[in-house]
Amino acid sequence: MSVLSVQAVAKRFGERLVFSEVSFRLAQADRVGLVGPNGVGKTTLLRLAAGQSTPDAGNVALARGTRVGFLEQELLADAEGTVEEHARGAAEHLRELEAELRALEPGLASGDAALLERYADAQHHFEHAGGYDFEASLGRVLGGLGLDALRAREVRTLSGGERTRLGLARLLLDDPDLLLLDEPTNHLDVAALEWLERFLIEQTSTILCSSHDRWFLDRVTSRTLSFERGTVVEYRGGYSRYARQRAERDAALEKAGAKQSQEIARTEEFIRRYGAGQRSKEARGRAKKLARVERIEAPERAVRHGWRLEAAHLAGDTVIETTPLAVGYTGPLVRSGALRVGRDARVAVVGPNGAGKTTLVRTLVGDLAPLEGYVSSAPTARVAFLAQAQSELTGDETVIDAMRASAAMDEQQAREHLARFLFRGDDVFKSVGVLSGGERSRLALARLAARHANLLVLDEPTNHLDLLAREQLESVLTEFEGALLFVSHDRYFIDKLATEIWPIEAGVLKRFEGNWTGLQRLRASGVELAMPDFTAAGGTGARGPVPARGPLARRTLPVPRSPASRRPAGTGPGHPRLASDSPRRATPGGRSTARASAVRRIDGMRALEARIEAMELQLRQLAGKVEQIAQQGNYLETRRVSEEYASLERDLRTLYEEWTGGTDQAAREKKDE
């Protein structure tokens, strides 16, 4: 029996035909994935199935009594009450069934067969809907989605990601017969993703799910509906089986199409040659047959990005090396043993939301100073950092201006570069503030590609990218010859790229050599990852940080403040005490030696002041250079200039002390006179 039947459905928006001739059926307990590029109509089709929109052609039918639950990407905008109150709202239908049971109970003693049957039926529905174990389900769902600690929070105070998780929790607790899920894995960390997969697999609900999470689709779905040429094609299996079948189908179509084209060309040549000769009758017959031939269409080819990443030269085998670290802000979020990122490393940092993954990578690239320990980089290391929030891509700046601000390009070079990321024509004059999530990600990747780096640091690089864009990004990163350090919840992406995984568990960073499949196999065997050594040479102990050894032993320094704020009060070349350049007069008694000494001291002070002024100018220039480099995103270069700044600052402090000592000596001599 079909729970959902979609027959020859079409949908238009104005003059634009979104899709047509879409047909499929979902039976009880079917779990079906819905895939396709952004903008092809996946959300529109889900809204049609949910009854929130009507088709322009065709028919959508639900089995009688089917309860539908629809998870949209944007929801809970006007929800009131606390998290727990909103989640408990899912029990409304249970309360109705319970009220029906209570109303029937007084008449059970009469022995009326019809009444007993009604009560048994209501009790069956109450039990089947989870009425007797709702409290246990509430705790399980809120805990699994990371909402248990937020029970008392007002819904209006939640972040967008927390609202999405609460909407999903409410939907799962409502236990509908048909689950329609639009990107359910957004804002979920790996632990919540794995919990959701287990929960859905255990349920008997029918599921139609649109998602870009390939690992999730492989685990949960058994059929795949793919948007192709404005309609939907069905494949057996989850995402990986779908991808293989589609590749085989496209290859077969391409081969058959090429063979047919050759045959058509031979037939057309025959018709041209013999159309007016003795064989004209045969030629006309062949022409009629040719007109009836159904042409094989070539496989649909999506527009592909035409870009690649060139790695800058790196002298040596190590990009970044550390002693044992503690990273965070007011207190440690993450502790680790000694870490190393080699020249060809592929490191994935994984862990729950809020575990400190972004804080760790920002510390490793020099954007934050470690609370304990040291981070060192190779002299020729060059980093390109793709931040998750992409906060710099906001406002009224145009796409082409944002591109030129990140790299030295003229307008034509910027246009050609952006075209490889599908920004063509007037698209380059769009304001970055109105870009979609996927467009903003493409622009961020375009800016990243323009930087000649040998270390790429990526924070959730697959966010907002559709399946094709994710696969193309994987292909580009696979060919990149530099080092790769990335934070991601995309397990398919991790499995394909990572050769080393750094899981953060309970505030401790551990290490595993291998990909995601290998880590899962290890965990399934019950083996725990080894704890790191926090007391290794160059590490931290009870007395605080211990200096690292070797040529890379340099502590990460923050971007310096203005040198003007560092000058000792009451000193410096501009201070009034430096205004007088005239030597002291000789006193009676023939103190020519003292006078000569004073002259030499004044000359020395003038030279010292000149050195101070020159060094202050150099520090101001370095401070400007740090800000310029930081705007370009080259954090490792920022750190090197900061270290040079700190060295000059120490030398300047020594000169200040020397100058202050000289002025004090002059004051004592004047007093003695």
C-alpha positions as CSV (number, residue, x, y, z in Angstrom):
1,M,0.0,0.0,0.0
2,S,1.3,3.4,-0.9
3,V,1.7,6.0,1.8
4,L,2.5,8.8,-0.8
5,S,1.7,8.7,-4.5
6,V,3.1,11.4,-6.9
7,Q,1.8,11.2,-10.5
8,A,3.1,13.3,-13.4
9,V,3.5,16.4,-11.2
10,A,4.7,19.7,-12.7
11,K,5.4,23.0,-11.0
12,R,6.0,26.5,-12.3
13,F,7.1,29.8,-10.8
14,G,5.9,32.5,-13.2
15,E,7.3,31.6,-16.7
16,R,9.9,29.2,-15.2
17,L,9.1,25.5,-15.3
18,V,10.8,24.1,-12.2
19,F,10.1,20.4,-13.0
20,S,7.5,18.3,-14.8
21,E,6.4,14.6,-15.2
22,V,7.6,13.8,-11.7
23,S,6.2,10.4,-10.6
24,F,7.1,8.1,-7.7
25,R,5.5,6.1,-4.9
26,L,6.5,5.6,-1.3
27,A,5.3,2.5,0.6
28,Q,5.2,1.9,4.3
29,A,8.7,2.1,5.9
30,D,10.4,3.3,2.7
31,R,13.4,5.5,3.2
32,V,14.2,7.5,0.1
33,G,16.8,10.2,-0.6
34,L,16.2,13.2,-2.8
35,V,19.3,14.6,-4.5
36,G,20.2,17.3,-7.1
37,P,22.0,20.6,-7.4
38,N,20.8,23.7,-5.5
39,G,17.8,25.3,-7.1
40,V,16.4,22.3,-9.0
41,G,13.2,22.1,-6.9
42,K,13.9,19.6,-4.0
43,T,12.3,21.9,-1.4
44,T,9.4,22.6,-3.7
45,L,8.7,18.9,-4.2
46,L,8.8,18.3,-0.4
47,R,6.3,21.2,0.0
48,L,4.0,19.6,-2.5
49,A,4.2,16.3,-0.7
50,A,3.4,18.0,2.6
51,G,0.3,19.7,1.1
52,Q,1.8,23.2,1.6
53,S,1.7,23.9,-2.1
54,T,-0.4,22.6,-5.0
55,P,1.0,21.3,-8.3
56,D,0.3,23.0,-11.6
57,A,-0.2,19.6,-13.2
58,G,-0.5,16.0,-12.0
59,N,-1.6,14.7,-8.6
60,V,-0.2,14.2,-5.1
61,A,-2.1,11.7,-2.9
62,L,-1.7,10.5,0.7
63,A,-3.1,7.3,2.2
64,R,-6.1,8.1,4.4
65,G,-5.2,9.0,8.0
66,T,-1.5,9.6,7.2
67,R,0.1,12.0,9.6
68,V,2.8,14.1,7.9
69,G,5.8,15.7,9.6
70,F,7.7,18.3,7.5
71,L,11.1,19.6,8.6
72,E,11.9,22.9,6.8
73,Q,15.3,24.6,6.7
74,E,13.9,27.8,8.3
75,L,11.5,27.3,11.2
76,L,10.5,28.4,14.7
77,A,10.8,32.1,13.9
78,D,7.8,33.0,16.1
79,A,7.8,30.1,18.6
80,E,7.2,30.9,22.3
81,G,8.0,29.2,25.6
82,T,11.0,27.1,26.6
83,V,12.7,24.4,24.8
84,E,11.1,21.7,26.9
85,E,7.6,23.2,26.5
86,H,8.0,23.3,22.8
87,A,9.2,19.7,22.6
88,R,6.4,18.6,24.8
89,G,3.9,20.1,22.3
90,A,4.6,17.1,20.2
91,A,2.4,15.1,22.7
92,E,-0.8,16.9,21.7
93,H,-2.2,14.0,19.8
94,L,-1.2,11.7,22.7
95,R,-3.2,13.8,25.1
96,E,-6.2,13.6,22.7
97,L,-6.0,9.8,22.7
98,E,-5.5,9.7,26.4
99,A,-8.6,11.9,26.9
100,E,-10.6,9.5,24.7
101,L,-9.5,6.5,26.8
102,R,-10.5,8.3,30.0
103,A,-13.9,9.1,28.6
104,L,-14.5,5.5,27.6
105,E,-13.3,3.9,30.9
106,P,-16.5,4.5,33.0
107,G,-18.6,2.5,30.5
108,L,-16.3,-0.5,30.3
109,A,-18.1,-2.2,33.2
110,S,-21.3,-2.5,31.2
111,G,-19.6,-5.1,29.0
112,D,-20.8,-3.4,25.8
113,A,-18.9,-5.2,22.9
114,A,-18.8,-2.1,20.7
115,L,-17.5,0.1,23.6
116,L,-14.8,-2.5,24.4
117,E,-13.7,-2.6,20.8
118,R,-13.5,1.2,20.6
119,Y,-11.4,1.3,23.8
120,A,-9.1,-1.4,22.6
121,D,-8.6,0.4,19.3
122,A,-7.9,3.7,21.1
123,Q,-5.5,2.0,23.5
124,H,-3.7,0.3,20.5
125,H,-3.2,3.7,18.9
126,F,-2.1,5.3,22.1
127,E,0.5,2.6,22.7
128,H,1.6,2.5,19.0
129,A,2.1,6.3,19.2
130,G,4.5,6.0,22.2
131,G,2.0,7.3,24.8
132,Y,3.3,5.0,27.6
133,D,7.0,5.9,27.1
134,F,6.8,9.5,25.9
135,E,8.9,10.8,28.9
136,A,11.7,8.4,28.0
137,S,11.5,9.4,24.4
138,L,11.7,13.0,25.3
139,G,14.9,12.6,27.2
140,R,16.4,10.4,24.5
141,V,15.6,12.8,21.7
142,L,16.7,16.0,23.5
143,G,19.9,14.3,24.7
144,G,20.7,12.8,21.3
145,L,20.4,16.2,19.6
146,G,22.4,18.1,22.2
147,L,19.4,20.0,23.6
148,D,19.1,18.4,27.1
149,A,21.1,21.2,28.7
150,L,18.9,23.8,27.0
151,R,15.5,22.6,28.4
152,A,14.9,25.8,30.3
153,R,16.0,28.2,27.6
154,E,13.5,30.4,25.9
155,V,13.1,29.4,22.2
156,R,13.4,33.0,21.1
157,T,17.0,33.1,22.5
158,L,18.2,30.1,20.6
159,S,20.7,30.4,17.7
160,G,19.6,29.3,14.2
161,G,21.4,26.0,14.6
162,E,19.7,25.3,18.0
163,R,16.3,26.1,16.5
164,T,16.9,23.7,13.7
165,R,17.7,21.0,16.2
166,L,14.7,21.8,18.3
167,G,12.4,21.6,15.2
168,L,13.9,18.2,14.4
169,A,13.4,17.1,18.0
170,R,9.7,18.2,18.0
171,L,9.2,16.4,14.7
172,L,10.7,13.1,15.8
173,L,8.7,13.2,19.1
174,D,5.5,13.8,17.1
175,D,6.1,10.4,15.5
176,P,4.4,11.1,12.1
177,D,3.7,8.3,9.6
178,L,5.5,10.2,6.8
179,L,8.6,12.2,7.5
180,L,9.6,14.9,5.0
181,L,13.1,16.1,5.8
182,D,14.8,19.1,4.2
183,E,18.5,19.1,5.0
184,P,18.1,17.5,8.5
185,T,21.8,17.3,9.1
186,N,22.5,21.1,9.0
187,H,23.9,22.3,12.3
188,L,24.4,18.8,13.7
189,D,27.8,17.6,14.9
190,V,29.1,14.1,14.3
191,A,27.7,12.6,17.5
192,A,24.2,14.1,16.8
193,L,24.4,12.9,13.2
194,E,25.2,9.3,14.3
195,W,22.4,9.4,16.8
196,L,19.9,10.7,14.2
197,E,20.9,7.9,11.8
198,R,20.3,5.2,14.4
199,F,17.0,6.7,15.5
200,L,15.7,6.9,11.9
201,I,16.8,3.4,11.1
202,E,15.0,2.0,14.1
203,Q,11.7,3.8,13.2
204,T,9.0,2.4,11.0
205,S,8.1,5.8,9.6
206,T,8.2,6.4,5.8
207,I,10.9,9.0,5.0
208,L,11.6,11.3,2.1
209,C,14.8,13.2,2.7
210,S,16.6,15.9,0.8
211,S,20.3,16.1,1.9
212,H,23.8,16.9,0.7
213,D,25.2,14.6,3.5
214,R,26.4,11.6,1.5
215,W,27.3,9.5,4.5
216,F,23.9,10.1,6.0
217,L,22.1,9.1,2.8
218,D,24.2,5.9,2.6
219,R,23.3,5.0,6.1
220,V,19.6,5.9,6.1
221,T,18.2,5.6,2.6
222,S,17.6,2.5,0.4
223,R,16.4,4.3,-2.8
224,T,17.4,7.6,-4.4
225,L,15.4,10.1,-6.5
226,S,17.7,12.2,-8.6
227,F,16.7,15.5,-10.4
228,E,17.8,15.2,-14.0
229,R,16.7,17.3,-17.0
230,G,13.7,18.8,-15.2
231,T,12.3,15.6,-13.9
232,V,13.1,12.8,-11.4
233,V,14.9,9.5,-12.1
234,E,14.8,6.7,-9.6
235,Y,17.8,4.6,-8.5
236,R,18.3,1.6,-6.2
237,G,20.3,2.1,-3.0
238,G,21.8,5.0,-1.1
239,Y,24.0,7.7,-2.4
240,S,27.1,5.6,-3.2
241,R,25.1,3.0,-5.2
242,Y,23.2,5.8,-6.9
243,A,26.5,7.5,-7.9
244,R,27.9,4.3,-9.4
245,Q,24.6,3.5,-11.3
246,R,24.3,7.0,-12.7
247,A,28.0,7.0,-13.8
248,E,27.4,3.6,-15.5
249,R,24.1,4.8,-17.1
250,D,25.7,8.0,-18.3
251,A,28.6,6.1,-19.8
252,A,26.2,3.7,-21.6
253,L,24.1,6.6,-22.9
254,E,27.2,8.4,-24.1
255,K,28.4,5.3,-25.9
256,A,25.0,4.6,-27.4
257,G,24.6,8.2,-28.4
258,A,28.0,8.2,-30.2
259,K,27.2,5.0,-32.1
260,Q,23.8,6.4,-33.1
261,S,25.4,9.7,-34.3
262,Q,27.8,7.7,-36.5
263,E,24.9,5.7,-38.0
264,I,22.9,8.9,-38.6
265,A,25.8,10.5,-40.3
266,R,26.3,7.5,-42.6
267,T,22.5,7.5,-43.5
268,E,22.5,11.3,-44.2
269,E,25.5,10.8,-46.5
270,F,23.7,8.1,-48.3
271,I,20.6,10.3,-48.8
272,R,22.7,13.2,-50.1
273,R,24.6,10.9,-52.5
274,Y,21.7,9.0,-54.0
275,G,18.7,11.3,-53.5
276,A,18.4,12.1,-57.2
277,G,20.0,9.0,-58.8
278,Q,18.9,5.5,-59.6
279,R,18.7,4.7,-55.9
280,S,16.6,7.7,-55.0
281,K,13.7,5.5,-53.9
282,E,15.9,3.7,-51.4
283,A,17.3,7.1,-50.3
284,R,13.7,8.4,-49.7
285,G,12.9,5.3,-47.7
286,R,16.0,5.7,-45.5
287,A,15.0,9.4,-45.0
288,K,11.6,8.4,-43.7
289,K,13.1,5.9,-41.3
290,L,15.6,8.5,-40.1
291,A,12.9,11.0,-39.4
292,R,11.2,8.4,-37.1
293,V,14.4,7.6,-35.1
294,E,14.3,8.8,-31.5
295,R,17.5,10.5,-30.9
296,I,19.5,9.5,-27.8
297,E,20.2,12.5,-25.7
298,A,23.7,12.9,-24.3
299,P,24.0,12.6,-20.5
300,E,23.3,15.8,-18.6
301,R,26.5,17.6,-17.8
302,A,26.5,20.0,-14.9
303,V,28.5,23.2,-15.1
304,R,31.8,22.4,-13.4
305,H,34.2,24.8,-11.7
306,G,37.4,25.1,-13.6
307,W,39.9,25.8,-10.9
308,R,42.9,24.3,-9.1
309,L,45.2,25.2,-6.2
310,E,48.9,25.7,-6.7
311,A,51.1,25.0,-3.7
312,A,53.9,27.4,-2.8
313,H,57.4,26.0,-2.3
314,L,58.2,24.8,1.2
315,A,61.8,24.3,2.3
316,G,61.8,21.3,4.7
317,D,59.3,18.6,5.6
318,T,57.4,20.4,8.4
319,V,54.9,23.3,8.1
320,I,53.8,23.6,11.7
321,E,55.2,22.0,14.9
322,T,54.2,22.5,18.5
323,T,55.0,21.6,22.0
324,P,52.1,20.3,24.1
325,L,49.4,23.0,24.0
326,A,46.5,24.4,26.0
327,V,44.3,26.6,23.8
328,G,41.3,28.8,24.6
329,Y,40.3,32.2,25.7
330,T,39.9,32.8,29.5
331,G,40.6,29.1,30.2
332,P,41.7,26.0,28.3
333,L,39.2,24.6,25.8
334,V,41.5,22.0,24.4
335,R,44.7,20.3,25.5
336,S,47.0,18.4,23.2
337,G,50.3,16.7,23.1
338,A,53.0,17.8,20.7
339,L,51.6,18.2,17.2
340,R,53.2,18.3,13.7
341,V,51.7,19.1,10.3
342,G,54.0,17.8,7.6
343,R,54.3,19.1,4.1
344,D,51.9,16.6,2.6
345,A,49.6,16.2,5.7
346,R,45.9,15.7,5.4
347,V,44.5,16.3,8.9
348,A,40.8,16.4,9.9
349,V,39.9,18.0,13.2
350,V,36.6,16.5,14.5
351,G,34.6,16.8,17.7
352,P,31.2,18.1,19.1
353,N,30.0,21.6,18.6
354,G,31.7,24.0,21.0
355,A,34.6,21.6,21.6
356,G,37.2,24.1,20.5
357,K,38.0,22.9,17.0
358,T,38.0,26.4,15.4
359,T,39.9,27.8,18.4
360,L,42.6,25.1,17.9
361,V,43.1,25.8,14.2
362,R,43.2,29.6,14.8
363,T,45.9,29.0,17.4
364,L,47.9,26.8,15.0
365,V,47.9,29.5,12.3
366,G,48.9,32.3,14.7
367,D,45.5,34.1,14.9
368,L,45.4,33.3,18.6
369,A,48.2,32.9,21.2
370,P,48.2,29.5,23.1
371,L,47.5,29.7,26.8
372,E,50.3,27.2,27.3
373,G,53.0,25.9,25.0
374,Y,54.5,27.0,21.7
375,V,53.6,27.0,18.0
376,S,56.3,27.2,15.4
377,S,56.2,27.4,11.6
378,A,58.7,26.8,8.9
379,P,60.3,30.0,7.5
380,T,58.8,29.4,4.1
381,A,55.3,28.4,5.4
382,R,52.4,30.2,3.7
383,V,48.9,29.7,4.9
384,A,45.5,30.3,3.4
385,F,42.7,30.3,6.0
386,L,39.0,29.7,5.0
387,A,36.9,30.7,8.0
388,Q,33.5,29.1,8.6
389,A,31.5,32.3,9.2
390,Q,33.1,34.2,6.2
391,S,32.3,37.4,8.1
392,E,34.4,39.5,5.8
393,L,31.9,38.7,2.9
394,T,29.1,41.0,4.0
395,G,27.9,44.5,3.2
396,D,27.6,46.3,-0.1
397,E,31.0,45.4,-1.6
398,T,30.6,43.8,-5.0
399,V,31.9,40.3,-5.8
400,I,34.6,41.6,-8.1
401,D,35.7,44.2,-5.5
402,A,35.9,41.5,-2.8
403,M,38.0,39.4,-5.2
404,R,40.4,42.2,-6.0
405,A,40.7,43.1,-2.3
406,S,42.1,39.7,-1.6
407,A,44.6,39.5,-4.5
408,A,46.6,41.8,-6.7
409,M,44.4,41.6,-9.9
410,D,43.1,44.0,-12.5
411,E,39.5,43.9,-13.4
412,Q,40.0,41.5,-16.4
413,Q,42.1,39.1,-14.4
414,A,39.5,39.1,-11.5
415,R,36.7,38.5,-14.1
416,E,38.5,35.5,-15.6
417,H,39.3,34.1,-12.2
418,L,35.7,34.5,-10.9
419,A,34.4,32.8,-14.1
420,R,36.1,29.6,-13.1
421,F,33.8,29.7,-10.0
422,L,30.7,30.4,-12.1
423,F,30.5,34.1,-11.4
424,R,30.0,35.4,-15.0
425,G,28.6,38.5,-16.6
426,D,26.7,40.7,-14.3
427,D,27.1,38.2,-11.4
428,V,30.4,39.9,-10.6
429,F,28.6,43.1,-9.7
430,K,26.3,41.5,-7.2
431,S,26.6,42.7,-3.6
432,V,28.2,40.1,-1.4
433,G,25.5,40.8,1.2
434,V,22.8,39.3,-1.0
435,L,24.7,36.2,-2.0
436,S,23.2,32.8,-1.1
437,G,25.1,30.5,1.2
438,G,26.4,28.5,-1.8
439,E,27.4,31.6,-3.7
440,R,29.2,33.0,-0.7
441,S,31.1,29.7,-0.3
442,R,32.1,29.8,-4.0
443,L,33.4,33.4,-3.6
444,A,35.4,32.4,-0.5
445,L,36.9,29.5,-2.4
446,A,37.8,31.8,-5.3
447,R,39.6,34.1,-2.9
448,L,41.3,31.1,-1.4
449,A,42.5,29.9,-4.8
450,A,44.2,33.2,-5.5
451,R,46.6,32.8,-2.5
452,H,49.8,31.0,-3.3
453,A,49.9,28.8,-0.1
454,N,51.5,25.6,1.0
455,L,49.1,25.1,3.9
456,L,45.3,25.3,3.5
457,V,43.3,25.6,6.8
458,L,39.6,25.1,6.1
459,D,36.8,25.5,8.7
460,E,33.7,23.6,7.5
461,P,34.5,24.1,3.8
462,T,31.5,22.0,2.6
463,N,28.8,24.2,4.3
464,H,26.2,25.4,1.8
465,L,27.8,23.4,-1.1
466,D,25.6,21.0,-3.1
467,L,26.8,17.5,-3.9
468,L,28.5,18.4,-7.2
469,A,30.4,21.3,-5.6
470,R,31.5,19.1,-2.8
471,E,32.8,16.5,-5.2
472,Q,34.6,19.1,-7.2
473,L,36.2,20.6,-4.0
474,E,37.3,17.1,-3.0
475,S,38.9,16.6,-6.5
476,V,40.8,19.9,-6.2
477,L,42.0,19.3,-2.7
478,T,43.1,15.7,-3.6
479,E,45.4,17.2,-6.3
480,F,46.7,20.0,-4.1
481,E,50.4,19.3,-3.3
482,G,50.6,21.2,-0.1
483,A,49.4,20.4,3.5
484,L,45.7,20.4,4.4
485,L,44.2,21.0,7.9
486,F,40.5,21.1,8.1
487,V,37.5,21.1,10.4
488,S,34.4,19.3,9.2
489,H,31.3,17.3,10.1
490,D,31.1,15.9,6.6
491,R,32.2,12.3,7.2
492,Y,32.2,11.5,3.5
493,F,34.5,14.4,2.9
494,I,36.7,13.4,5.8
495,D,36.8,9.8,4.7
496,K,37.9,10.7,1.1
497,L,40.6,13.3,2.1
498,A,42.0,12.7,5.6
499,T,45.1,10.5,6.3
500,E,45.1,11.6,9.9
501,I,42.2,12.5,12.3
502,W,42.5,14.6,15.4
503,P,39.3,13.9,17.5
504,I,38.6,16.2,20.4
505,E,37.1,14.3,23.3
506,A,36.2,15.8,26.6
507,G,38.7,18.7,26.0
508,V,41.6,16.5,25.0
509,L,42.9,16.2,21.4
510,K,43.8,12.7,20.4
511,R,45.3,11.4,17.2
512,F,44.5,8.6,14.8
513,E,46.4,7.8,11.6
514,G,43.9,6.9,8.9
515,N,40.5,8.0,7.4
516,W,37.0,8.0,8.9
517,T,36.3,4.4,8.0
518,G,39.4,3.3,9.9
519,L,38.5,5.3,13.0
520,Q,35.0,3.8,13.0
521,R,36.4,0.3,12.7
522,L,38.7,1.0,15.6
523,R,35.9,2.3,17.8
524,A,33.6,-0.6,16.9
525,S,36.3,-3.0,18.2
526,G,36.1,-1.3,21.6
527,V,39.7,0.1,21.4
528,E,40.2,3.6,22.8
529,L,42.6,6.1,21.3
530,A,45.7,6.7,23.4
531,M,45.9,9.8,25.6
532,P,48.5,12.3,24.5
533,D,51.7,13.0,26.4
534,F,51.3,16.4,28.1
535,T,54.7,16.3,29.7
536,A,56.9,15.7,26.6
537,A,60.1,17.6,26.1
538,G,59.2,21.2,25.4
539,G,55.8,20.7,27.1
540,T,54.1,22.2,30.1
541,G,54.5,21.2,33.7
542,A,53.4,22.3,37.1
543,R,55.6,25.4,36.8
544,G,54.1,26.6,33.5
545,P,55.4,26.6,30.0
546,V,58.8,25.1,29.3
547,P,60.7,26.6,26.3
548,A,60.8,24.4,23.2
549,R,64.1,23.3,21.8
550,G,65.5,23.7,18.2
551,P,65.3,26.3,15.5
552,L,61.5,26.3,15.4
553,A,61.2,27.2,19.1
554,R,59.3,30.5,18.8
555,R,56.2,31.3,20.8
556,T,53.2,32.6,18.9
557,L,52.7,36.3,19.5
558,P,49.5,38.3,19.1
559,V,49.3,41.2,16.7
560,P,51.0,44.1,18.4
561,R,49.2,47.3,19.6
562,S,50.4,50.7,18.6
563,P,54.0,51.4,19.7
564,A,52.8,54.7,21.2
565,S,51.0,52.9,24.0
566,R,54.2,51.1,24.9
567,R,56.5,54.1,25.6
568,P,57.4,54.6,29.3
569,A,55.6,57.6,30.7
570,G,57.7,60.7,31.0
571,T,60.4,59.5,28.5
572,G,61.2,59.6,24.9
573,P,62.6,62.1,22.4
574,G,59.4,64.3,22.5
575,H,59.5,64.8,26.3
576,P,60.2,68.3,27.6
577,R,63.4,67.1,29.3
578,L,65.0,66.7,25.9
579,A,64.2,70.2,24.7
580,S,67.5,71.8,25.9
581,D,70.5,71.0,23.8
582,S,72.9,73.6,25.4
583,P,75.8,72.3,27.6
584,R,76.0,73.4,31.2
585,R,78.2,76.4,32.0
586,A,81.6,75.9,33.6
587,T,81.7,76.7,37.3
588,P,84.5,78.5,39.1
589,G,87.2,76.1,40.1
590,G,88.4,75.1,36.7
591,R,86.0,72.1,36.1
592,S,87.1,71.6,32.5
593,T,87.1,67.8,32.8
594,A,83.5,67.8,33.9
595,R,82.5,70.2,31.1
596,A,84.2,67.9,28.5
597,S,82.4,64.9,30.0
598,A,79.1,66.7,29.9
599,V,79.6,67.6,26.2
600,R,80.4,64.0,25.4
601,R,77.4,62.8,27.3
602,I,75.1,65.2,25.5
603,D,76.5,64.1,22.1
604,G,75.9,60.5,23.2
605,M,72.3,61.3,24.3
606,R,71.6,63.0,20.9
607,A,72.8,59.9,19.1
608,L,70.7,57.7,21.4
609,E,67.7,59.8,20.7
610,A,68.2,59.5,17.0
611,R,68.4,55.7,17.4
612,I,65.2,55.7,19.4
613,E,63.4,57.8,16.8
614,A,64.6,55.5,14.0
615,M,63.5,52.4,15.9
616,E,60.1,53.9,16.7
617,L,59.6,54.7,13.0
618,Q,60.5,51.1,12.1
619,L,58.1,49.8,14.7
620,R,55.3,51.9,13.2
621,Q,56.0,50.6,9.8
622,L,56.0,47.0,11.0
623,A,52.7,47.5,12.8
624,G,51.2,48.7,9.5
625,K,52.7,45.7,7.7
626,V,51.1,43.4,10.3
627,E,47.6,44.9,9.7
628,Q,48.0,44.7,6.0
629,I,49.1,41.0,6.0
630,A,46.4,40.1,8.5
631,Q,43.7,41.6,6.1
632,Q,45.1,39.3,3.4
633,G,44.6,36.3,5.6
634,N,48.3,35.2,5.8
635,Y,48.4,34.5,9.5
636,L,51.8,32.7,9.5
637,E,53.4,35.8,7.9
638,T,51.6,37.9,10.5
639,R,53.2,35.9,13.2
640,R,56.7,36.2,11.8
641,V,56.4,40.0,11.5
642,S,55.0,40.1,15.0
643,E,58.0,38.3,16.3
644,E,60.3,40.8,14.5
645,Y,58.2,43.6,16.1
646,A,58.6,42.0,19.6
647,S,62.4,41.8,19.1
648,L,62.6,45.5,18.1
649,E,60.4,46.4,21.0
650,R,62.7,44.7,23.4
651,D,65.7,46.6,21.9
652,L,63.8,49.8,22.1
653,R,63.0,49.2,25.8
654,T,66.7,48.8,26.4
655,L,67.4,52.1,24.7
656,Y,64.7,53.8,26.8
657,E,66.3,52.5,29.9
658,E,69.7,53.7,28.7
659,W,68.2,57.1,27.9
660,T,66.4,57.3,31.2
661,G,69.7,56.4,33.0
662,G,71.5,59.2,31.1
663,T,68.9,61.8,32.0
664,D,69.0,60.8,35.7
665,Q,72.8,61.0,35.7
666,A,72.6,64.5,34.2
667,A,70.1,65.5,36.9
668,R,72.4,64.3,39.7
669,E,75.4,66.2,38.3
670,K,73.3,69.4,38.0
671,K,72.3,68.9,41.6
672,D,75.9,68.5,42.7
673,E,76.8,71.7,40.9
